Amino acid sequence: LGWLSRTFGQSRPHARVTATAARLGARLEVDWSVEPAPDDTLVTISLVGAEVARKRVSARSGISVVTQRSEFFTVELSRQALAPDLALEGGPIIGSRTTVVPAALVPSFVAKLNEIAWAVVIELPRAAGGTHRLEFPLTMRPVRG
């Protein structure tokens, strides 16, 4: 099966992530299952908080929206090098990790031009270059007061 995907095109990894209710200052439990593509060399799973800013730009052709993303928090949950033939064996990579999200950070919110977005991010660098990036959004609630 691996020769088929190498011969007829590049396959994409498949992943599933589940997480407990996310709240600043509390424990967050994350479970994952990743089926890497045959040419993936590494699996990195992280919790990422990012500010997303949108700016309206006027031009002769009309108004467009430019988006800038700036990550303000990243904690690595897992990093695993892949054996060259792991994807050919067909077994998923399954894992679990618990972390505490610092209480002093910003909870999720969405406004017209600004957003604080939280996600569990899976990155899989490829042997031929490039990286598969899969994001699983979370709603991070404020500290329980």
C-alpha positions in Angstrom: 0.0 0.0 0.0 2.9 2.4 0.8 4.3 2.0 -2.8 0.9 2.9 -4.2 0.8 6.2 -2.4 4.4 7.0 -3.3 3.7 6.1 -6.9 0.4 7.9 -7.4 0.6 10.9 -5.2 1.3 12.3 -1.8 -1.0 11.2 1.0 -2.0 13.4 3.9 -1.9 12.3 7.5 -5.1 11.7 9.5 -5.5 12.7 13.1 -8.0 12.8 15.9 -7.7 14.9 19.1 -9.9 15.0 22.1 -9.4 17.4 25.0 -11.1 18.1 28.3 -12.9 21.4 28.9 -10.2 24.0 28.7 -9.9 26.7 31.3 -7.0 29.0 32.2 -5.2 27.9 35.4 -6.6 24.4 35.2 -5.4 21.0 34.0 -6.0 20.2 30.4 -6.0 16.6 29.3 -5.3 16.0 25.6 -5.6 12.6 23.9 -4.5 12.0 20.2 -4.3 9.4 17.5 -2.2 10.2 14.4 -1.8 8.2 11.2 1.2 9.7 9.5 1.7 9.8 5.8 4.5 7.6 4.4 7.0 10.5 4.0 6.4 12.1 7.5 9.6 12.0 9.6 8.5 13.5 13.0 5.3 14.1 14.9 5.1 17.1 17.2 1.9 17.9 19.2 1.6 21.3 20.9 -0.9 23.5 22.7 -0.8 26.9 21.0 -2.3 30.2 21.9 -2.3 32.9 19.1 -3.5 36.4 18.5 -5.1 36.8 15.1 -5.4 40.4 13.8 -7.2 41.4 10.7 -6.7 44.7 8.9 -8.9 46.1 6.2 -6.8 47.4 3.2 -8.3 49.6 0.5 -7.0 49.4 -3.0 -8.3 50.3 -6.5 -9.5 46.7 -6.9 -11.6 46.9 -3.7 -11.3 46.3 0.0 -9.5 43.2 1.2 -8.7 41.8 4.7 -5.1 41.0 5.6 -4.6 38.6 8.4 -1.6 38.4 10.7 -1.1 35.6 13.3 1.2 35.8 16.2 1.7 32.9 18.6 2.1 34.1 22.2 2.1 30.7 24.0 3.3 27.2 22.9 3.8 24.2 25.1 5.0 21.0 23.4 3.0 18.0 24.5 4.8 15.3 22.6 7.6 14.9 20.0 8.3 11.6 18.4 10.6 10.7 15.5 9.1 8.3 13.0 10.9 5.1 11.8 11.1 5.2 8.0 8.7 2.2 7.6 6.2 3.2 10.4 3.6 4.5 8.0 3.8 1.3 6.0 3.0 -0.8 9.0 -0.4 1.0 9.3 -0.4 1.6 13.0 -1.5 5.0 14.4 0.5 6.9 17.0 -1.6 7.2 20.1 -0.8 9.3 23.1 -2.1 11.4 26.0 -0.7 14.3 28.1 -1.9 16.5 30.8 -0.7 20.1 31.2 -1.6 23.2 33.2 -2.5 26.3 31.2 -1.1 29.4 33.0 -3.8 31.5 34.6 -2.3 34.8 33.5 -2.9 34.2 29.8 -5.8 35.4 27.7 -9.0 33.3 27.2 -10.5 32.7 23.8 -12.5 35.6 22.2 -13.6 36.7 18.8 -14.2 40.3 17.6 -14.6 41.8 14.2 -10.9 42.3 13.6 -9.2 40.6 16.5 -9.2 37.1 17.9 -7.5 35.0 20.5 -7.4 31.5 19.2 -6.3 28.3 21.1 -5.6 25.0 19.4 -3.9 21.6 19.7 -1.5 21.6 16.8 0.0 18.6 15.1 3.0 19.2 12.9 4.5 16.4 10.7 7.6 17.4 8.7 8.0 15.5 5.4 11.2 13.9 4.2 10.9 15.6 0.8 10.4 19.1 2.4 7.4 21.0 3.7 5.2 20.3 6.8 1.7 19.0 7.3 0.0 21.1 10.0 -3.3 20.0 11.5 -5.1 22.3 14.0 -7.8 21.3 16.4 -9.4 24.5 17.9 -10.2 24.8 21.6 -12.3 27.3 23.4 -10.2 28.5 26.4 -12.4 29.8 29.2 -11.3 32.3 31.7 -10.1 31.5 35.2 -12.9 30.4 37.4 -13.6 33.2 39.8 
